[in-house]
Amino acid sequence: MALTTVQTGGMFSGFSNGINAADHYAMTTNFTASGDTVINNTNGVWYRVNAFGGGVSEDDGEFTFPSTGLYLIIYGAYINSHLDNSNRGYRMDLRHSTDSGSNYTRKNFAMFSMQDFETAAQSAYFSNHYFLDVTNATNERVQFQTSTAGGGSNGQVSTSWGGSSTESRTNCAFFRIGDT
């Protein structure tokens, strides 16, 4: 069988190789919430852990993009403990706005559930990822919302979500991986 040679110059023309921007954020402190709660400066503070050629910025829980492009967003939540003795579900939503933050829709979520463990506190980490095609860097942004369900008197569960000034617990990372 004869081998065929592929000319790499033609194979990759018009394609920008490699990740050209990356930003990593994490929550600095724990916060307790029940039901649906947007993570913002009221309940916790995001800080930039590190960046490479980045530019994704954060203001009161809203993340904005420096340029259009395809972004890989990886996010995760750390639960310090569940504070109510019952079965429950936990969710961290990735929410997207195309109108400068006036309205958000859920694009993706990470979810975890725990069974009743009597009175012993439990902790967990769960994560997910999403590819977001940012076509308008001026108007598009994302935010994260935590949610709990099950147990408690009204179906809402008081939960301690983990933050740290020395470790990346509840966190998110943005990688610009290509043009739109």
C-alpha positions in Angstrom: 0.0 0.0 0.0 1.5 3.4 -1.0 1.7 6.2 1.5 0.3 9.6 0.6 2.0 12.8 1.7 -0.1 15.6 3.0 1.3 19.1 2.6 0.8 20.7 6.0 0.7 24.3 4.6 -2.5 23.6 2.8 -4.0 21.5 5.5 -4.0 24.2 8.1 -4.4 27.4 6.1 -6.7 29.8 7.7 -6.6 27.9 11.0 -5.0 29.4 14.1 -3.3 26.6 16.0 -3.3 26.4 19.8 -5.0 28.1 22.7 -4.4 31.8 22.5 -6.1 33.0 25.7 -6.9 31.4 29.1 -8.4 32.8 32.3 -9.0 30.9 35.6 -11.2 32.3 38.4 -12.1 30.9 41.8 -14.3 32.0 44.8 -12.4 33.5 47.7 -14.8 32.6 50.5 -17.5 30.1 51.4 -21.1 31.2 51.0 -24.4 29.6 52.2 -27.4 29.7 50.0 -30.6 27.8 49.3 -32.7 27.6 46.2 -31.4 29.5 43.1 -28.6 31.9 43.8 -26.5 33.8 41.3 -22.8 33.9 42.5 -21.9 37.5 42.8 -20.2 39.9 45.2 -23.1 39.7 47.6 -22.4 36.1 48.5 -18.8 35.5 47.5 -16.0 37.1 45.5 -14.4 35.8 42.4 -10.7 36.3 42.0 -8.4 35.7 39.0 -6.1 32.7 39.8 -4.1 33.1 36.7 -4.3 34.1 33.1 -2.4 33.6 29.8 -3.0 36.1 27.1 -6.5 36.3 28.6 -8.8 39.2 29.0 -12.0 37.6 30.2 -13.0 40.0 33.0 -15.4 39.7 35.9 -17.5 42.3 37.6 -20.0 41.3 40.3 -20.3 37.8 39.0 -20.7 38.7 35.3 -17.9 37.5 33.0 -17.3 39.4 29.8 -15.2 38.4 26.8 -12.4 40.5 25.2 -13.1 39.3 21.7 -15.3 37.1 19.6 -14.4 33.5 19.2 -15.1 29.9 20.3 -14.5 29.6 24.1 -14.3 26.4 26.1 -15.7 27.1 29.6 -14.9 24.6 32.4 -16.6 25.2 35.7 -17.2 23.4 39.0 -18.6 23.7 42.4 -17.4 22.5 45.8 -19.9 21.8 48.5 -18.5 22.1 52.0 -21.4 20.4 53.6 -25.1 20.0 53.3 -26.7 21.6 56.3 -30.0 19.7 56.5 -30.6 16.0 57.1 -32.2 14.8 53.9 -31.7 13.7 50.3 -30.9 16.5 48.0 -29.7 17.7 44.6 -27.1 20.4 43.8 -26.7 22.2 40.5 -24.4 24.9 39.1 -25.8 26.6 36.0 -23.8 28.3 33.3 -26.1 31.2 32.2 -25.6 33.3 29.1 -26.7 36.7 28.1 -26.7 38.3 24.6 -28.1 41.7 25.8 -25.4 43.0 28.2 -26.8 41.1 31.2 -30.5 42.2 31.1 -31.6 38.6 30.5 -29.9 35.3 31.1 -30.7 31.8 29.9 -29.2 28.5 31.1 -26.9 27.0 28.6 -25.5 24.1 30.6 -25.3 22.8 34.1 -23.4 20.5 36.4 -25.4 18.4 38.8 -24.8 16.2 41.8 -27.1 14.4 44.3 -26.5 13.1 47.8 -28.5 10.5 49.8 -29.4 11.0 53.4 -26.3 10.4 55.5 -27.9 10.8 58.9 -26.3 13.7 60.7 -22.8 13.5 59.3 -21.8 16.4 57.1 -20.7 15.5 53.5 -18.7 17.3 50.9 -18.4 16.9 47.1 -17.0 18.5 44.0 -18.7 18.4 40.6 -17.9 20.0 37.2 -18.9 20.4 33.6 -17.8 22.2 30.4 -19.4 24.0 27.5 -18.3 25.4 24.2 -19.7 29.0 23.7 -19.4 30.8 20.4 -19.1 34.4 21.3 -20.2 36.4 18.2 -20.7 39.8 19.9 -18.1 40.5 22.6 -19.7 43.8 23.5 -23.1 42.3 24.5 -22.4 38.7 25.5 -21.5 37.6 29.0 -22.0 34.7 31.3 -22.7 34.1 35.0 -23.0 31.1 37.3 -26.0 30.2 39.5 -26.1 27.6 42.2 -29.3 25.7 43.0 -30.4 23.2 45.6 -33.5 21.0 45.8 -34.9 18.4 48.0 -35.2 18.1 51.8 -36.0 21.0 54.1 -39.4 22.2 54.9 -40.0 24.0 51.5 -37.9 21.8 49.2 -35.0 24.3 49.4 -31.8 23.2 51.1 -29.3 25.5 52.9 -25.9 24.6 51.5 -22.4 25.8 52.1 -20.6 26.3 48.8 -16.8 26.2 49.0 -14.4 29.0 48.4 -10.8 29.6 49.4 -8.1 32.2 49.0 -5.5 29.5 48.6 -7.2 26.7 46.7 -9.4 26.5 43.6 -12.7 25.1 44.9 -15.8 26.7 43.3 -14.2 27.9 40.1 -14.4 28.5 36.3 -11.9 28.7 33.5 -12.2 30.2 30.0 -10.1 29.1 27.0 -10.3 30.9 23.7 -9.7 28.1 21.3 -10.4 29.6 17.9 -12.2 32.1 15.8 -16.0 32.1 15.2 
